[in-house]
Amino acid sequence: MEITINIDDPVPLFSQLVQQIKMAVINKKISPGDALPSIRQLANDLALNSKTVAKAYRLLERDSVIQTKGYRGTFIHPDAVVNSTIDLNEWIFTKLNETISTLRESGVTDSEIRIAFNNALTGRHNQGEKHVI
């Protein structure tokens, strides 16, 4: 498997790494059970900060594309082929779009949606005005 990172690309470096590993799985350049380099080794090989590689590995592990087996290393997950085809960002976009449409149909303004979204992300709840829909 060959990984090429383009520092001039507007896509974040960790995202480039995630996408290339997923594509390598889909294209069968790496298979379930194959070992991946350690974070430190891959960061060194690609001349990246180890935190960038660690972030990519965390996201790949969250998506069950890779699995970490403690001191034994990091390996391609048994379900990696299927899991590499799932686009979490597209799913998030679809869900948010559906919710926003429902809110707009109920008469909620974009400003109110933004405020509520920000409050939800930060864990705050506006106890001020009560709206009945």
N, C-alpha and C positions, 0 to 999 in steps of 0.2 A: 504494500500500500504506500502510495506516495502522497504526501500532503504538501500543498503549496499555499502559503499565506501571502496575501497581497496587502501590504500596509497602506497602499494608496486607495484601496477599495473603501467606499463609505460603509460597507457592512462591517460591524464590529469583528475584531479578530477572533473572539471566542465563538461567535456565530459561524464564521467561516470554518473553524475547526469542527464544530458540531455537524455542520452540513456535509463536510467532506468525509467524516467518519460514517455518517448515515448513508451517503452515496456509495461508499466503499462496501458497506454491508449489503445494500440493495443490488449492487453490481457484482456481488459475490467475490470481491477482491479480498475480503476478510469474512470469516465464517464464525458462527456461534462456537464458543469455546476457545477461539484464538486469543492469545495474550496481546495486550497493548503495552507500549512502553510506560514506564512510571511517569508521573507528572514532571518530575525533575528532568528525566531523560528527554521527554518530548519537548519540553520548554527549551532545553539546551539545543536539541537538534533543529528546532524551528526559530531559534533566537527570539523567543518570547519570554515574557515574565511568567514565572511559575503560577502566579495567581490567575492569569488568563487561561492557562491550561486547566487549572483546578476548577475554574468556573465552568468550562466546557465539559469536563468530566462529571461535575455535579449535575448538570442539565441532562447529559446522556444517561446518567444513572437514574435520575428522576423519571426519564422516559423509558426506562428498562431497555436501553440499547447496549449498555455495558453493566457489568456488576463487579464490585470490588470484593475480593476475598481476603481481606485482612492483609497480613504480611506476605501472602502468596502472590498478590498483584491484582491487576485489573484485566478483565476478560470480556469478550463479546457475549452478551446475554443470549440464552437459548431462544428467546422470542424476538431477537433483534431485527430480523428481516421484516416481520409484521409491524413492529413498533417503529421502525425507521420511516414507514410510509405515513404515519400519523403526523399531521401538521397542527400542533397545539396552537400556534398563533392564529391560524385560520379558524379553528374552533372557537377561540376566545373572541375573535372579531365577529363571527356569526352570532354568538350568544349576546354580546354587547349590542350589536345592531338590532337584534330582535327586541331586547329590553328597551332600548332607546325608542324604537318605533312604537311600542306599547305605551311608553310614558308620553310621547308626543301626542298620540291619539287620545290620551286622557287629558290633554291640555297643559301638560307640564312644559315649561319653557326650557330652552337649552341652558340658560343660566342656572335655573334650578337644578337641572340634571347635573351640570358641572359641580355645583356646590355639594350636592348630595353624594356624587361619586367621590369627590375629594374627602368628604367627611367619612364615607365608608372605608376608604383606603387608610385613613389615619385613625379609624376606630372611634371617631367622635360622632355623636348623635345630636342633632339640633332639636332641643326640647321646646323651641319657641312656638311658631305657628302650627296649628293643627289643621290638616286638610282631610276632608272626607271625599273619597272618590267612589 
